[in-house]
Amino acid sequence: MRIAKRVEQMAPSGIRAFFDLVLGMKDVISLGVGEPDFVTPWHIREKAIHSLEKGYTSYTSNKGMPELRQQISTFLQKRYGLSYQEHDEILVTVGVSEGLDLAFRAILNPGDKVLIPEPAYVSYGPVVELTGGEVVTLKTDLSTEFKLTPKLIEENCSKGVKALMINYPSNPTGTSYTKKELAAIATVVAKHDLLVVSDEVYDELTYDFDHTPFASLKGMKDRVIYLNGFSKAYAMTGFRLGWAAGPSEIIAGMTKIHQYTMLCASIMSQMAAMEALKSGFKDIQEMKREYLRRRNYIVGALNDIGLPCHTPQGAFYVFPSIKKTGLNSMEFAQGLLKKKKVALVPGSAFGKSCDNFIRISYASSYDNLKEALSRMAEYLKEQKRK
Ligand SMILES: Cc1ncc(COP(=O)(O)O)c(C=O)c1O
């Protein structure tokens, strides 16, 4: 009775639930976590240290330090040709996580519907539901490399649908989209007058073509809440820093919530983020090269041991099918953990339709990946013998 109904009905994150099992086990190779295995580049850490030494320990402007917002604005212009005004179209957030929460709270009334492609990052559904909004699931599958299509949107765009959630490169599938594919989605978005919450936190980790921000597509800027952050590209998960860019009225709405709930993002993290934007591009390229090398290895290796897997265009995840084993994703993951001490995430954490899949993060060393794959091959052989 003490807990609000909405919270009680919320399922705990499937990733966390599984990793509670891993805690306390020794010598496990973990391919489960969704964060870079690199530490934040030294020059960025040094800026955070210097900021403390110089006594930067205060609150900042609710929206984030003006210099940082200015830098984000310049970065978006230079990198993607996007024009966002730092004073009213950019908000510095506590990671993309806060950006997601603010975006949905700012735009949804109870009963409003949001289209969410599945497999989906774990927080989208719960964050929408906390606002009293309703999730409309768009199921994608391996045969189309888990791509959202205009047809899927058309088929599900019933009355009351207010927004589309989109995430590319995707967690958990690594799928991304060419500009042409995105333009086709944008046409349907305009036709149905939708808002778009676009989580592009893995944009810099796109391997096979250039990343296109959804907001840069023709006619889209005024419909898009564009979320990004420093966690993945710069290996800064612990700094908890991100930003939202969007139409000024929506950013103003999000800022209202942010000023009461968060007040501002940490000043040390904001100082570090300025250094990341100023001089971090080379670091991203180095980490990206290594992720790409691992991706090329793991996709080949998984297909070789009989777990069909598409080649993801970005992020640091692969999402192979385990259908042939006859196990559901939790059984597969628990068995692998118990028998071979390899941890990965059951597909069921990313939606009801994902129980024939597992998510493997290749944000782990090349040697770890090789050892894990050899243990998985043994596990599969033992399964077959049963
Ligand atoms: C798709 C996606 N969005 C958002 C987040 C959270 O990012 P942040 O650390 O910026 O809150 C993650 C983290 O795993 C993610 O995978």
The ligand as an SDF file (V2000), in Angstrom:
LIG
                    3D

 16 16  0  0  0  0  0  0  0  0999 V2000
   20.6050    3.3400  -25.6800 C   0  0  0  0  0  0  0  0  0  0  0  0
   21.0370    3.9280  -24.3930 C   0  0  0  0  0  0  0  0  0  0  0  0
   20.5110    5.1020  -24.0170 N   0  0  0  0  0  0  0  0  0  0  0  0
   20.8650    5.6840  -22.8550 C   0  0  0  0  0  0  0  0  0  0  0  0
   21.7680    5.0940  -22.0070 C   0  0  0  0  0  0  0  0  0  0  0  0
   22.1460    5.8080  -20.7350 C   0  0  0  0  0  0  0  0  0  0  0  0
   23.1440    6.7100  -21.0200 O   0  0  0  0  0  0  0  0  0  0  0  0
   23.7100    7.7520  -19.9430 P   0  0  0  0  0  0  0  0  0  0  0  0
   24.9040    7.1260  -19.3210 O   0  0  0  0  0  0  0  0  0  0  0  0
   24.0760    8.9350  -20.7900 O   0  0  0  0  0  0  0  0  0  0  0  0
   22.6310    8.0250  -18.9910 O   0  0  0  0  0  0  0  0  0  0  0  0
   22.3350    3.8690  -22.3500 C   0  0  0  0  0  0  0  0  0  0  0  0
   23.2780    3.1820  -21.4350 C   0  0  0  0  0  0  0  0  0  0  0  0
   23.5510    2.0210  -21.5420 O   0  0  0  0  0  0  0  0  0  0  0  0
   21.9770    3.2810  -23.5770 C   0  0  0  0  0  0  0  0  0  0  0  0
   22.4910    2.1160  -23.9760 O   0  0  0  0  0  0  0  0  0  0  0  0
  1  2  1  0
  2  3  1  0
  2 15  2  0
  3  4  2  0
  4  5  1  0
  5  6  1  0
  5 12  2  0
  6  7  1  0
  7  8  1  0
  8  9  2  0
  8 10  1  0
  8 11  1  0
 12 13  1  0
 12 15  1  0
 13 14  2  0
 15 16  1  0
M  END
$$$$
